[in-house]
Amino acid sequence: MEEIKYWGRERVRYLEEEKPQLLKELMTTKELIPHLIAIQEEVKKFIEMEKPKMMKSWGITEEHQSLMNNFQSSLKEIIYQEIIQR
């Protein structure tokens, strides 16, 4: 069984705060863990697809550490909006 990691825990936190009824339904139907694993997989694929495109559009490489920090923060915010908070 796959471990629930950062993005899965963030999804639970969001559901607790914003969609408690959906959380209750997922728990009642025993679909919460599969849902969280699916969210984690979706985030992983999103990062694999979007990170190179975003880095190119920002004009940065891995060597630009300060820009990478800003980039990672922006990517994280997009993940919250596009995946975690829907």
N, C-alpha and C positions, 0 to 999 in steps of 0.2 A: 504494500500500500504506500502510496506517495505521501510524503510529508507536506503539511500545510506550512508554507513559507510566508515571506513578507507580504506579497500581494494578496494572498489568500486571507491573511490576518487583516489587511487593510479593507478588504471587501466585507469581512464580518463586522468590523468597526463601522463601516458605512451603513450596512444593513441595520445594525443595532440603533444607530442614530437617526437614520432617514427612512428606513423601510422595515420596521419591526414586524409587520404582518407577513411580509415576504420571508423574513428570517424564520419566523415561527412555522410557516408553511414548509419551508425547506427542511427544517428540523423534524417536523411531524412526519413528513413523507420520506425521511432518511435520504434526501437528495442534497443535503448541505455539503457534505464532503466531496461528492462528485462535482457539484457546482463550483466549489472553491478550487479544485484541481483544474477544472476547465478554464476558470479565470486565470489561474497561474500560467497555463499553457498559452492562452490567448495573449497575455502580456509578453511572454517569451517570444512568440512569433511576431508580435507588434514591434518589439525592440529590434529583432533581427532584420525586419523590413525597413523600419523607419530610421533607425540610428544612422546607417550609411547615407541615406538621402538627406537627413537633417544636417549631418556633419558637412556634407558637400555644399549644401545651401548656405551654411554658416561660414564656410571657408576655413574649417579647422581640421587639424589632425590630432592624433593622440598626444603629440609633443606639446601642444598648447594647453598646459595644465589648467591655467586660470579660466580659459574659455571652456575647457571640458567640464569644469565644475558648474558653470552657468548652463552649459548644454545639458548636463545630467539633470539639473533642477527643472529645466524646461521640459525635457522628455518625461520626467516623473509627473509633472503637472498635466501633461497631455494624457498620460495613462490614467490618471485619476478621472479626468473629464470624459475620456472616450470609453473606458472599460469599467473602472471601479464604481463610478457614480451613475450608472445607467439603470 
